Amino acid sequence: MTSSKKFRATVQEAAAVLHRGGLVAFPTETVYGLGADAENPAAVARIFAAKGRPADHPLIVHMAHSDPLGRWSRDIPPAAFRLAQRYWPGPLTVILRRACRLPDMVTGGQDTVGLRVPDHPLALALLEVFGGGIAAPSANLFGQISPTTAAHVREELGDAVDILLNGGPCRVGIESTILDLSGQQPRLLRPGAITIAEIEAVLEQPVASPENNAPRAPGMLRSHYAPRTPLYLVPTGHLKAEICRRLRQGQRIGVLAMSATQLPESCLRHHMPPHPTGWARELYAQLRALDQQGLDGLLIEAPPSGADWQAVSDRLTRAASAHTASRF
């Protein structure tokens, strides 16, 4: 059997699972998703049960590239079409007024829905063969580190998934940018690989920050993306001293850093790339690897300030918020 035949057969099997109300874990360019038929409330309920996800936390609906926006949303502003033309398939989710066909469970009871077209050949093929929308959060337990390989999904969700599509490591590595287009002005709800500056250049208007009455969206909780091991963000100038202090106390420490500072040999450390795209691609996999070592703490060099680092900083800040505050 040729690889193309295997690819088609795998995709057709996964689509059949979705039609039967099953759960499919599948790769996207951002992270692996845990998907169900977006129009099947019983199937969507299985996502919440498998993840331990709060019922009021909405899901993103993944749609085929050939799908019209009007199939899943209404009152669509011109900005949505401009952004879809520029960034889909890609790591951008837009929040729009929902279509009536979507069950409340998908949207967390809101009148809005998050939509995106993922940029991965397996995901795109699955969506075309399935012929419907796939509601899918990240394929991990709620609030914990998102999966960027099939092995991550298998380790965390196991038999809760009916079929797992292995598409290799995710090339972006962090979740999509979420932009709210349901109000009078575009608002950034979650930073991602597509930056505010890039969106503003397409729309030729400013993008605002979230308001208190902004729609609920994935990844907006104060604590999220968290390892079990306590994680602390440490400024570059304090990193070596903080590592040494903890080592003197007998702690076993893991470190993610990109600075050239010479670090003690007795800590588990990984040198991170000097640019935000590299950090994003490696971040979750490295956190997972360190989290399995039974360490007392993870010390993460705080990334630089600036718009290019906003998404990485957002994920690290939320991951650190799951534990007691560090000295810094």
VOTORLUM-176044 format. One record per residue: residue in three letters; x, y, z of N, C-alpha, C in turn. Coordinates in steps of 0.001 Angstrom, whole numbers, m for minus. Each point is the difference from the previous one (the first is absolute). Example, Ala and Ser with C-alpha at 12.3 -4.5 7.8 and 13.67 -1.06 7.14 Angstrom:
BEGIN
<"ALA" <13190 m5690 7800> <m890 1190 0> <900 1200 0>>;
<"SER" <m350 1050 m720> <820 1190 60> <m770 1090 730>>;
This chain:
BEGIN
<"MET" <849 m1195 0> <m849 1195 0> <886 1246 0>>;
<"THR" <m281 920 m902> <817 1200 m70> <m312 911 1169>>;
<"SER" <938 915 279> <m215 928 1105> <m1233 853 m232>>;
<"SER" <m270 388 m1267> <m1189 806 m275> <m1277 m788 295>>;
<"LYS" <19 m1311 m276> <m1172 m821 313> <m178 m136 1503>>;
<"LYS" <1096 m150 714> <m64 m64 1453> <m534 1305 579>>;
<"PHE" <463 1109 m556> <m459 1319 452> <m1510 116 m172>>;
<"ARG" <m486 m354 m1196> <m1441 112 m272> <m797 m928 902>>;
<"ALA" <496 m1228 167> <m723 m962 829> <m68 458 1452>>;
<"THR" <1108 574 498> <24 492 1381> <m977 1147 189>>;
<"VAL" <m7 924 m947> <m901 1149 80> <m1454 m450 m80>>;
<"GLN" <m292 m935 m880> <m1374 m491 m128> <m450 m712 1269>>;
<"GLU" <906 m753 624> <m340 m660 1263> <m293 1029 1087>>;
<"ALA" <824 1044 76> <m215 1043 1007> <m1314 737 m237>>;
<"ALA" <m321 281 m1267> <m1260 667 m316> <m1189 m875 405>>;
<"ALA" <123 m1303 m211> <m1072 m916 396> <m194 9 1513>>;
<"VAL" <1094 80 740> <m88 89 1462> <m766 1261 400>>;
<"LEU" <287 1115 m632> <m713 1244 303> <m1493 m135 m304>>;
<"HIS" <m330 m614 m1126> <m1413 m182 m358> <m725 m875 1008>>;
<"ARG" <737 m919 651> <m615 m886 1004> <m59 646 1380>>;
<"GLY" <457 1243 116> <m22 666 1291> <1235 m235 833>>;
<"GLY" <1093 m440 m635> <1225 m281 717> <930 1198 97>>;
<"LEU" <1114 m218 684> <1014 1035 197> <1234 m320 m821>>;
<"VAL" <506 997 m708> <1204 m136 m821> <1025 1022 465>>;
<"ALA" <1183 m476 356> <1110 906 279> <774 182 m1294>>;
<"PHE" <246 1256 m362> <618 266 m1306> <990 1157 100>>;
<"PRO" <1001 9 m865> <1009 1057 46> <m458 1256 m727>>;
<"THR" <398 1132 531> <m93 1260 m738> <1389 626 22>>;
<"GLU" <138 1151 m605> <1307 666 32> <311 577 1373>>;
<"THR" <m1037 175 835> <202 601 1322> <243 m1076 1050>>;
<"VAL" <m1050 m734 383> <104 m1131 933> <m947 m1084 m501>>;
<"TYR" <56 m1169 639> <m949 m1070 m341> <m1362 333 600>>;
<"GLY" <m1058 m274 m791> <m1354 254 455> <m742 m1280 311>>;
<"LEU" <m1000 107 890> <m896 m1111 320> <m1352 345 m596>>;
<"GLY" <m346 m664 m1102> <m1131 446 m794> <m1222 m890 46>>;
<"ALA" <m1163 641 m170> <m1280 m684 m129> <m860 767 m996>>;
<"ASP" <m1023 m644 m503> <m961 641 m894> <m619 1198 709>>;
<"ALA" <225 1192 m534> <m451 1223 665> <m1515 102 96>>;
<"GLU" <m734 m786 m783> <m1456 64 27> <m626 m1158 775>>;
<"ASN" <821 m770 702> <m473 m1146 765> <238 255 1488>>;
<"PRO" <m1027 441 742> <206 347 1413> <552 m1148 838>>;
<"ALA" <m436 m1224 m263> <490 m1136 782> <1486 m230 m243>>;
<"ALA" <441 166 m1241> <1418 m170 m314> <820 1114 633>>;
<"VAL" <m505 1225 m64> <710 1133 601> <109 m186 1506>>;
<"ALA" <m1045 m552 623> <33 m246 1443> <1138 m935 375>>;
<"ARG" <358 m916 m892> <1112 m916 264> <1334 749 84>>;
<"ILE" <148 1080 m761> <1218 815 87> <146 559 1410>>;
<"PHE" <m1083 584 515> <40 608 1332> <305 m1042 1067>>;
<"ALA" <m573 m1189 m148> <230 m1064 971> <1440 m494 m53>>;
<"ALA" <540 m173 m1212> <1359 m517 m152> <1036 972 545>>;
<"LYS" <m239 1288 m166> <958 1019 423> <m211 464 1438>>;
<"GLY" <m1187 m242 557> <m340 627 1270> <m154 1493 m172>>;
<"ARG" <m634 393 m1095> <m108 1406 m396> <m1297 603 536>>;
<"PRO" <42 1219 576> <m1233 641 454> <m990 192 m1145>>;
<"ALA" <m1280 m199 300> <m1026 31 m1042> <m172 1374 m635>>;
<"ASP" <399 1070 712> <m180 1337 m557> <1223 479 m770>>;
<"HIS" <965 m893 m235> <1221 370 m710> <m175 m375 m1472>>;
<"PRO" <m158 969 m902> <m365 m293 m1391> <1104 m724 m767>>;
<"LEU" <m419 m631 m1085> <911 m714 m889> <152 770 m1306>>;
<"ILE" <1113 m230 m672> <210 554 m1336> <m522 m1001 m1024>>;
<"VAL" <m722 485 m987> <m469 m856 m1088> <984 108 m1156>>;
<"HIS" <591 m1128 m362> <916 m71 m1132> <m815 m291 m1251>>;
<"MET" <237 765 m1034> <m781 m122 m1225> <910 m244 m1190>>;
<"ALA" <m566 m614 m1036> <754 m254 m1224> <272 1311 m719>>;
<"HIS" <1077 6 m785> <358 1219 m739> <m1092 374 m994>>;
<"SER" <m737 m993 m485> <m1057 255 m979> <m1314 426 647>>;
<"ASP" <m83 m72 1324> <m1230 359 702> <m237 1510 m23>>;
<"PRO" <m1208 451 m292> <m307 1426 146> <m167 367 1472>>;
<"LEU" <439 1178 369> <m157 462 1379> <m1465 m9 430>>;
<"GLY" <m886 271 m940> <m1420 57 323> <m595 m1324 425>>;
<"ARG" <709 m1085 m200> <m511 m1287 446> <2 m85 1533>>;
<"TRP" <964 688 625> <188 m121 1443> <m216 1303 760>>;
<"SER" <m214 1095 m719> <m141 1300 669> <m955 887 m790>>;
<"ARG" <m333 1154 620> <m914 942 m638> <496 1421 280>>;
<"ASP" <m608 961 m656> <366 1419 186> <1514 176 m138>>;
<"ILE" <544 m539 m1069> <1455 m71 m172> <535 1343 m494>>;
<"PRO" <922 625 722> <554 1287 m436> <1027 m198 m1113>>;
<"PRO" <231 1018 m820> <1009 m106 m1063> <1378 m390 518>>;
<"ALA" <326 408 1226> <1313 m322 562> <235 m1502 51>>;
<"ALA" <m1047 m772 246> <151 m1454 94> <427 m583 m1341>>;
<"PHE" <m594 478 m1080> <360 m506 m1324> <1430 397 m379>>;
<"ARG" <395 1210 365> <1359 444 m309> <1037 m836 746>>;
<"LEU" <m265 m273 1251> <944 m792 782> <11 m1461 m441>>;
<"ALA" <m1164 m533 m346> <m57 m1379 m476> <780 m169 m1302>>;
<"GLN" <m140 988 m875> <723 m63 m1273> <1512 48 214>>;
<"ARG" <436 769 995> <1430 166 247> <592 m1133 837>>;
<"TYR" <m724 m491 1000> <624 m880 994> <m555 m1421 77>>;
<"TRP" <m1005 m329 m801> <m514 m1365 39> <391 m755 m1249>>;
<"PRO" <450 m1234 133> <243 m728 1241> <1130 639 810>>;
<"GLY" <m133 m33 1318> <1032 575 844> <m442 179 1432>>;
<"PRO" <928 451 851> <m239 37 1454> <m750 1243 476>>;
<"LEU" <m1155 252 m606> <m852 1126 398> <m1422 m497 211>>;
<"THR" <m547 282 1183> <m1403 m283 314> <m748 1317 84>>;
<"VAL" <m1138 96 m678> <m829 1203 82> <m1288 m317 745>>;
<"ILE" <m402 916 869> <m1255 m128 750> <m1078 780 m740>>;
<"LEU" <m1079 m708 m375> <m1108 594 m734> <m1325 m406 652>>;
<"ARG" <m1084 653 m411> <m1324 m426 449> <m282 m1395 m546>>;
<"ARG" <m480 m878 859> <m170 m1403 m362> <m1204 m230 m897>>;
<"ALA" <93 m1044 m805> <m1155 m461 m760> <m891 m850 905>>;
<"CYS" <m1281 m63 m332> <m965 m724 838> <282 m1497 47>>;
<"ARG" <679 m537 m1003> <216 m1437 m75> <942 m514 1081>>;
<"LEU" <779 868 616> <970 m429 1000> <m663 m148 1365>>;
<"PRO" <214 m1118 695> <m586 m177 1335> <661 897 1031>>;
<"ASP" <m742 327 1048> <505 859 1071> <1279 m552 628>>;
<"MET" <105 m1316 55> <1154 m610 644> <1314 420 m666>>;
<"VAL" <m9 209 m1315> <1209 390 m727> <429 1406 377>>;
<"THR" <m961 883 193> <300 1420 211> <m14 404 1468>>;
<"GLY" <m165 m962 891> <m87 341 1420> <m1231 821 317>>;
<"GLY" <m1054 m161 m801> <m1236 736 214> <31 1430 m507>>;
<"GLN" <1072 389 m671> <110 1370 m513> <m615 108 m1397>>;
<"ASP" <m186 1234 m439> <m520 251 m1342> <1126 147 m1015>>;
<"THR" <1199 m372 376> <1160 115 m883> <684 m1359 m134>>;
<"VAL" <815 m135 m1055> <755 m1227 m220> <1379 354 m554>>;
<"GLY" <993 m777 403> <1340 137 m554> <165 m930 m1185>>;
<"LEU" <511 535 m1112> <163 m769 m1234> <1427 109 m508>>;
<"ARG" <511 m1108 m546> <1276 81 m693> <159 m1150 m982>>;
<"VAL" <909 184 m968> <392 m1035 m958> <1439 m369 315>>;
<"PRO" <242 m1220 510> <1354 m374 394> <906 m234 m1203>>;
<"ASP" <1286 205 201> <971 m138 m1090> <848 m1255 205>>;
<"HIS" <m632 m1153 m172> <701 m1280 67> <m681 m942 m991>>;
<"PRO" <772 m726 m810> <m631 m830 m1034> <m965 m1046 539>>;
<"LEU" <306 m608 1148> <m910 m996 571> <m1297 639 468>>;
<"ALA" <116 1145 668> <m1200 691 487> <m870 461 m1165>>;
<"LEU" <617 570 m1025> <m763 495 m1151> <m680 m1144 m739>>;
<"ALA" <721 m1115 m171> <m593 m1155 m678> <m1163 m562 813>>;
<"LEU" <170 m78 1311> <m1074 m511 857> <m1245 875 m104>>;
<"LEU" <186 1301 24> <m1140 911 m82> <m733 m130 m1335>>;
<"GLU" <742 m155 m1095> <m628 m136 m1313> <m768 m1312 m107>>;
<"VAL" <593 m1098 476> <m660 m1303 m99> <m1199 m66 950>>;
<"PHE" <155 528 1199> <m1095 m18 979> <m1170 843 m486>>;
<"GLY" <289 1164 m546> <m1049 823 m576> <m750 878 982>>;
<"GLY" <472 89 1236> <m637 848 1000> <1027 740 821>>;
<"GLY" <m467 690 1015> <906 682 910> <466 m940 1101>>;
<"ILE" <1224 179 428> <554 m799 1088> <283 921 1178>>;
<"ALA" <m754 m199 1080> <250 744 1234> <1200 m635 685>>;
<"ALA" <1015 806 316> <1224 m603 527> <799 972 855>>;
<"PRO" <147 m306 1282> <1003 659 824> <1304 m787 m110>>;
<"SER" <1016 369 758> <1241 m760 7> <m236 m1377 622>>;
<"ALA" <749 m991 m477> <m222 m1396 400> <794 m348 1251>>;
<"ASN" <m379 624 1116> <659 m226 1286> <m1005 246 1118>>;
<"LEU" <361 m362 1216> <m848 312 1131> <m82 1503 191>>;
<"PHE" <m1155 479 421> <m243 1435 68> <1010 712 902>>;
<"GLY" <549 1107 m516> <891 846 777> <1451 m426 m15>>;
<"GLN" <292 m1167 m572> <1371 m489 15> <702 288 m1320>>;
<"ILE" <1231 m491 m140> <828 344 m1164> <m630 m558 m1266>>;
<"SER" <m123 824 m1014> <m579 m430 m1267> <934 m983 m710>>;
<"PRO" <m561 m937 m783> <810 m1014 m672> <467 460 m1378>>;
<"THR" <1246 m269 m317> <531 351 m1317> <511 m1219 m763>>;
<"THR" <m185 m1199 564> <278 m1248 m704> <m1106 m993 310>>;
<"ALA" <m101 m1032 m827> <m990 m1051 251> <295 m725 1304>>;
<"ALA" <1290 m161 334> <363 m677 1247> <m538 745 1212>>;
<"HIS" <6 1341 m40> <m544 789 1099> <m1486 m325 207>>;
<"VAL" <m737 m103 m1099> <m1432 m298 86> <m216 m1389 587>>;
<"ARG" <763 m952 m494> <m151 m1388 453> <297 m124 1492>>;
<"GLU" <1054 677 457> <385 m61 1412> <m1078 583 904>>;
<"GLU" <m659 1060 m456> <m902 727 888> <m1447 m450 m85>>;
<"LEU" <m473 m330 m1206> <m1417 m329 m161> <m261 m1482 m222>>;
<"GLY" <974 m735 m486> <m112 m1443 m130> <m1246 m456 m735>>;
<"ASP" <m777 m876 637> <m1163 m623 m640> <m1200 934 m128>>;
<"ALA" <93 1209 521> <m1110 952 m160> <m155 435 m1457>>;
<"VAL" <1048 m206 m801> <m2 368 m1421> <m308 m1242 m828>>;
<"ASP" <m940 111 m933> <m367 m1147 m828> <1012 m259 m1108>>;
<"ILE" <590 1060 m536> <1048 m155 m1003> <944 1198 95>>;
<"LEU" <1287 m265 m127> <1031 1031 95> <762 64 m1319>>;
<"LEU" <m39 1141 m648> <724 211 m1242> <1371 591 314>>;
<"ASN" <1050 m677 m435> <1368 448 263> <513 800 m1184>>;
<"GLY" <130 1305 202> <499 866 m1052> <1350 595 305>>;
<"GLY" <723 m602 965> <1308 516 366> <m102 1199 930>>;
<"PRO" <1144 589 372> <m4 1162 896> <m675 1212 m649>>;
<"CYS" <m707 772 799> <m662 1217 m495> <1056 1068 m286>>;
<"ARG" <m101 662 m1137> <1064 929 m404> <m109 1365 665>>;
<"VAL" <m1192 424 437> <m143 1277 711> <195 m220 1495>>;
<"GLY" <m727 m934 580> <273 m426 1360> <m799 663 1103>>;
<"ILE" <m663 1110 m262> <m915 602 973> <m1321 304 m692>>;
<"GLU" <m1027 221 797> <m1348 125 m519> <m162 1251 m881>>;
<"SER" <m1080 m18 m765> <m258 1068 m966> <m276 1346 662>>;
<"THR" <278 1043 m741> <m458 1343 367> <m1529 19 m50>>;
<"ILE" <m635 592 1023> <m1461 133 m13> <m371 1469 m81>>;
<"LEU" <m768 348 m1027> <m415 1376 m232> <m1525 80 26>>;
<"ASP" <m530 846 868> <m1441 187 105> <m472 1017 m1031>>;
<"LEU" <m842 m453 m933> <m579 878 m1014> <m1513 131 169>>;
<"SER" <m499 m350 1182> <m1444 16 221> <m513 1357 472>>;
<"GLY" <899 925 326> <m396 1317 495> <315 1105 m984>>;
<"GLN" <70 1221 528> <220 1165 m849> <1452 137 m439>>;
<"GLN" <933 m544 784> <1426 144 m294> <693 m1339 179>>;
<"PRO" <925 m355 m883> <748 m1247 186> <749 8 1329>>;
<"ARG" <m54 m1137 714> <671 m97 1300> <808 m1288 75>>;
<"LEU" <1207 112 473> <842 m1170 204> <m396 m680 1304>>;
<"LEU" <m387 m1276 m73> <m344 m755 1199> <1137 m926 424>>;
<"ARG" <744 m535 m954> <1141 m854 325> <1097 233 m1020>>;
<"PRO" <1215 366 425> <1094 178 m960> <487 m1335 m540>>;
<"GLY" <525 26 m1199> <526 m1209 m625> <1053 352 m1022>>;
<"ALA" <244 m913 m927> <1061 201 m985> <m271 1186 m918>>;
<"ILE" <m1269 275 m256> <m365 1181 m795> <m159 1166 963>>;
<"THR" <801 1034 m173> <90 1087 967> <m1044 1085 m251>>;
<"ILE" <m171 851 1010> <m901 1144 m136> <415 872 m1182>>;
<"ALA" <1302 232 m141> <481 862 m1080> <m369 m572 m1368>>;
<"GLU" <97 m1298 m146> <m356 m618 m1281> <m1495 128 m274>>;
<"ILE" <m807 m180 1026> <m1448 134 m172> <m376 1441 m326>>;
<"GLU" <595 934 710> <m292 1418 m249> <403 407 m1413>>;
<"ALA" <1068 m573 m516> <431 330 m1355> <m1024 m467 m1031>>;
<"VAL" <m631 m1145 247> <m1012 m510 m912> <m1285 813 109>>;
<"LEU" <m413 295 1233> <m1281 679 212> <94 1506 m165>>;
<"GLU" <1224 525 97> <229 1450 m67> <m789 742 1065>>;
<"GLN" <m30 m604 1195> <m615 624 1163> <593 m629 1251>>;
<"PRO" <m48 696 1134> <599 m543 1221> <m797 m1170 566>>;
<"VAL" <707 m878 693> <m600 m1129 713> <28 318 1488>>;
<"ALA" <m1146 m117 647> <m121 359 1412> <305 m1198 896>>;
<"SER" <165 297 1294> <176 m1036 1020> <m1372 m495 451>>;
<"PRO" <m62 m1160 667> <m1302 m528 447> <m654 905 1031>>;
<"GLU" <m1329 37 m15> <m774 666 1035> <m582 m1056 932>>;
<"ASN" <m547 446 1122> <m598 m941 953> <m1175 m764 m598>>;
<"ASN" <m675 627 m981> <m1155 m656 m604> <349 m696 m1311>>;
<"ALA" <1288 m218 m268> <409 m703 m1208> <m474 m1447 67>>;
<"PRO" <m273 m610 m1146> <m420 m1414 20> <1058 m878 666>>;
<"ARG" <m477 m1024 715> <943 m969 542> <651 m749 m1156>>;
<"ALA" <1284 m298 153> <738 m680 m1061> <1019 m931 629>>;
<"PRO" <440 m1023 m734> <997 m928 546> <1286 710 408>>;
<"GLY" <608 m489 1089> <1309 494 409> <13 1331 696>>;
<"MET" <m1156 486 466> <m50 1319 623> <41 m50 1524>>;
<"LEU" <m35 m1207 571> <67 m89 1453> <1375 422 496>>;
<"ARG" <40 525 1222> <1260 482 567> <1030 m1117 82>>;
<"SER" <m448 m1201 366> <878 m1158 92> <m331 m979 m1112>>;
<"HIS" <1012 m340 m809> <m224 m882 m1144> <1346 m504 m483>>;
<"TYR" <m12 m1026 m872> <1225 m521 m631> <1040 m445 1035>>;
<"ALA" <m432 m502 1144> <898 m154 1149> <529 m1421 161>>;
<"PRO" <1302 m138 279> <544 m1294 424> <m383 m282 1450>>;
<"ARG" <203 m1235 433> <m238 m341 1411> <1099 584 882>>;
<"THR" <1213 73 m538> <1138 547 740> <m139 1511 108>>;
<"PRO" <208 594 1180> <m68 1461 126> <934 693 m987>>;
<"LEU" <m540 1004 m685> <740 714 m1044> <151 1457 405>>;
<"TYR" <1210 533 m144> <300 1375 376> <692 711 m1153>>;
<"LEU" <m454 1205 m293> <662 849 m992> <1048 851 707>>;
<"VAL" <1225 m18 m509> <1106 690 654> <666 948 m995>>;
<"PRO" <173 1276 348> <707 922 m887> <1411 m498 m304>>;
<"THR" <490 310 m1173> <1309 m485 m452> <1103 294 1010>>;
<"GLY" <30 1205 520> <1076 399 907> <m5 m725 1335>>;
<"HIS" <m1106 m638 355> <m110 m708 1278> <64 m1519 m159>>;
<"LEU" <43 m491 m1246> <m181 m1423 m239> <1078 m855 674>>;
<"LYS" <1258 304 m249> <1074 m831 545> <m29 m9 1527>>;
<"ALA" <m197 1165 606> <m19 79 1468> <m1173 m795 573>>;
<"GLU" <m1158 60 m656> <m1158 m736 493> <216 m1508 m127>>;
<"ILE" <609 m431 m1084> <305 m1426 m150> <939 m453 1117>>;
<"CYS" <1057 752 230> <969 m372 1036> <m642 m20 1387>>;
<"ARG" <m883 964 271> <m673 43 1297> <m828 m1264 224>>;
<"ARG" <m723 m414 m991> <m849 m1177 135> <835 m1286 66>>;
<"LEU" <1096 m41 m754> <866 m1178 68> <625 m149 1382>>;
<"ARG" <366 1110 615> <568 m56 1356> <m1021 m534 998>>;
<"GLN" <m1287 220 m284> <m1061 m511 869> <m303 m1478 m267>>;
<"GLY" <716 m578 m945> <m198 m1408 m317> <m1120 m265 m988>>;
<"GLN" <m501 1045 m673> <m1083 m175 m958> <533 m544 m1332>>;
<"ARG" <m839 m779 m656> <290 m448 m1367> <m750 936 m951>>;
<"ILE" <750 642 m892> <m525 1110 m790> <142 m286 m1492>>;
<"GLY" <m1052 358 m744> <58 5 m1457> <m23 1433 m493>>;
<"VAL" <722 268 m1087> <152 1371 m477> <m210 54 m1513>>;
<"LEU" <m800 975 m445> <m86 368 m1407> <523 1418 m126>>;
<"ALA" <1035 199 m808> <617 1325 m115> <607 149 m1382>>;
<"MET" <87 1248 m458> <654 258 m1290> <1221 898 150>>;
<"SER" <244 542 1193> <1143 887 191> <1296 m804 m29>>;
<"ALA" <1105 705 m222> <1311 m647 m77> <620 m226 1371>>;
<"THR" <m728 330 1066> <525 m159 1354> <368 m1463 266>>;
<"GLN" <1185 m213 550> <431 m1347 344> <m796 m491 1206>>;
<"LEU" <m729 m1099 m172> <m849 m514 1058> <648 m1219 652>>;
<"PRO" <m294 m240 1268> <578 m1146 701> <m325 m1319 m694>>;
<"GLU" <959 m925 20> <m169 m1296 m648> <m1021 m876 721>>;
<"SER" <m246 275 1276> <m840 m887 805> <m1495 227 m182>>;
<"CYS" <m396 930 m847> <m1427 179 m290> <m299 m548 m1395>>;
<"LEU" <m1219 m508 m169> <m442 m423 m1329> <m350 1253 m797>>;
<"ARG" <649 201 m1105> <m210 1250 m730> <m112 m266 m1499>>;
<"HIS" <m739 886 m652> <m126 m66 m1451> <178 1409 m547>>;
<"HIS" <862 113 m987> <257 1310 m622> <m1077 273 m1035>>;
<"MET" <m770 1067 204> <m1091 344 m897> <479 898 m1132>>;
<"PRO" <m684 m20 m1138> <390 849 m1137> <m105 1484 347>>;
<"PRO" <774 843 m686> <4 1433 307> <m1087 798 m718>>;
<"HIS" <m1061 m667 m440> <m1072 712 m713> <m1346 m596 423>>;
<"PRO" <m1078 774 m63> <m1294 m453 534> <m593 m1188 m729>>;
<"THR" <221 m119 m1312> <m570 m1148 m711> <627 m1302 484>>;
<"GLY" <1296 20 269> <669 m1184 521> <m446 m337 1410>>;
<"TRP" <m141 1017 835> <m502 m202 1367> <m1384 m660 m53>>;
<"ALA" <m874 554 m814> <m1366 m516 m80> <m4 m1454 m467>>;
<"ARG" <820 m312 m995> <20 m1352 m558> <471 m1024 1025>>;
<"GLU" <942 378 857> <595 m949 945> <m632 38 1397>>;
<"LEU" <m720 1068 320> <m380 259 1384> <m737 m1161 663>>;
<"TYR" <m1118 m432 m583> <m818 m1010 671> <713 m1342 93>>;
<"ALA" <715 m375 m1049> <720 m1277 43> <1070 8 1087>>;
<"GLN" <705 1119 148> <1040 79 1022> <m604 30 1403>>;
<"LEU" <m1099 702 173> <m664 6 1304> <m471 m1397 375>>;
<"ARG" <m548 m726 m963> <m451 m1357 280> <1173 m905 386>>;
<"ALA" <1093 128 m720> <1159 m843 288> <531 256 1410>>;
<"LEU" <101 1266 385> <479 326 1343> <m1006 m399 1074>>;
<"ASP" <m1283 87 m346> <m1047 m304 977> <m6 m1475 389>>;
<"GLN" <606 m836 m824> <15 m1437 276> <1201 m424 848>>;
<"GLN" <841 966 403> <1242 m336 689> <m112 14 1525>>;
<"GLY" <m1173 299 528> <m162 37 1450> <806 1101 661>>;
<"LEU" <49 1178 m623> <801 1118 501> <m760 791 1059>>;
<"ASP" <753 817 734> <m610 877 1002> <m499 1301 m609>>;
<"GLY" <540 392 m1126> <m423 1242 m617> <568 158 m1393>>;
<"LEU" <m696 803 m818> <468 364 m1332> <264 1495 m14>>;
<"LEU" <1204 385 m341> <358 1406 m119> <105 340 m1480>>;
<"ILE" <m833 932 m412> <m61 389 m1404> <508 1426 m140>>;
<"GLU" <988 192 m835> <487 1350 m248> <m1118 823 m625>>;
<"ALA" <m354 1107 634> <m1074 844 m521> <375 497 m1399>>;
<"PRO" <m890 m157 m970> <324 436 m1365> <59 1513 m96>>;
<"PRO" <616 507 m1058> <77 1455 m183> <m1394 620 m111>>;
<"SER" <m85 1283 294> <m1247 720 m237> <m109 308 m1489>>;
<"GLY" <m1171 378 m429> <m191 328 m1407> <m1115 m818 m608>>;
<"ALA" <m595 546 m1070> <m1172 m607 m620> <286 m1398 m541>>;
<"ASP" <1212 m240 m518> <314 m1300 m576> <0 m1114 1048>>;
<"TRP" <227 369 1259> <74 m984 1069> <m1295 m96 804>>;
<"GLN" <m1044 732 m410> <m1229 72 796> <m634 m1366 209>>;
<"ALA" <m53 m824 m1042> <m674 m1286 119> <758 m941 935>>;
<"VAL" <1328 m62 m135> <800 m850 881> <m127 482 1442>>;
<"SER" <84 1311 212> <m126 548 1347> <m1361 m315 604>>;
<"ASP" <m1048 79 m808> <m1353 m315 470> <m75 m1435 504>>;
<"ARG" <523 m963 m775> <m74 m1407 413> <804 m240 1277>>;
<"LEU" <1190 592 91> <839 m212 1176> <m605 647 1245>>;
<"THR" <m569 1180 m146> <m610 678 1142> <m1174 m803 549>>;
<"ARG" <m820 m543 m888> <m1140 m802 447> <466 m1321 610>>;
<"ALA" <1049 m600 m567> <530 m1243 565> <558 234 1409>>;
<"ALA" <663 1132 191> <565 315 1312> <m1091 327 1014>>;
<"SER" <m1139 488 m467> <m1086 406 907> <m675 m1186 678>>;
<"ALA" <283 m1199 m465> <m614 m1182 617> <637 m336 1341>>;
<"HIS" <1142 626 310> <748 m317 1214> <193 1261 832>>;
<"THR" <514 m179 1197> <234 1165 846> <1010 924 m636>>;
<"ALA" <m109 1273 290> <869 1009 m623> <1460 m233 377>>;
<"SER" <881 234 m962> <1432 m103 261> <500 1288 645>>;
<"ARG" <1288 65 276> <579 1197 601> <m24 1178 m948>>;
<"PHE" <m202 m246 m1295> <177 1080 m979> <m1346 509 m510>>;
